[in-house]
Amino acid sequence: VLKADEPVVVDFWAPWCGPCKMIDPLVNELAKEYTGKVKFYKLNTDDSPSTPSQYNVRSIPTIMIFVNGEKKDAIIGAVPRSTLASSIDKFLQ
């Protein structure tokens, strides 16, 4: 994530999180749509609790966008697909 050449989207989620399950299909669709332009990763907050705290993730789902290894944006909660797409589009040249 920190060494990627293209923008990176990280989905902070947990298996027990209802809103995470709601937004998951949207994230998967966007990952396919942006293939070759944006990398997508999922981070299970239960498996890796130190990483979310490093980035001040206080609630899930949280989607973060990194450009050149730097956190540029964070979308918190189950938002519509259009909100996610427009947030990602801001970082594409």
Residue pairs with C-beta under 8 A, 6 or more apart in sequence:
1 8
1 10
1 39
1 41
1 66
1 69
2 66
2 69
3 69
4 39
4 66
4 69
6 37
6 38
6 39
7 37
7 38
7 39
7 65
7 66
7 67
7 72
7 88
7 91
7 92
8 38
8 39
8 40
8 41
8 65
8 66
8 67
9 27
9 30
9 31
9 38
9 39
9 40
9 41
9 63
9 64
9 65
9 66
9 88
10 40
10 41
10 42
10 43
10 63
10 64
10 65
10 66
11 20
11 23
11 24
11 27
11 40
11 41
11 42
11 43
11 61
11 62
11 63
12 43
12 45
12 52
12 55
12 57
12 60
12 61
12 62
12 63
12 64
13 20
13 24
13 42
13 43
13 44
13 45
13 60
13 61
14 20
14 44
14 45
14 46
14 60
15 44
15 46
16 46
17 60
17 61
19 60
19 61
19 77
19 78
20 60
20 61
20 78
22 78
23 61
23 63
23 78
23 79
23 84
26 80
26 81
26 84
27 40
27 42
27 63
27 84
29 81
30 40
30 81
30 84
30 85
30 88
31 38
31 40
33 85
34 40
34 88
37 92
38 88
38 92
43 51
43 52
45 51
45 52
45 57
45 60
52 60
52 62
55 64
55 71
55 74
57 64
59 76
59 77
61 76
61 77
61 78
62 74
62 75
62 76
63 74
63 75
63 76
63 84
63 87
64 71
64 73
64 74
64 75
65 71
65 72
65 73
65 74
65 75
65 87
65 88
65 91
66 72
67 91
72 91
73 87
73 90
73 91
75 83
75 84
75 87
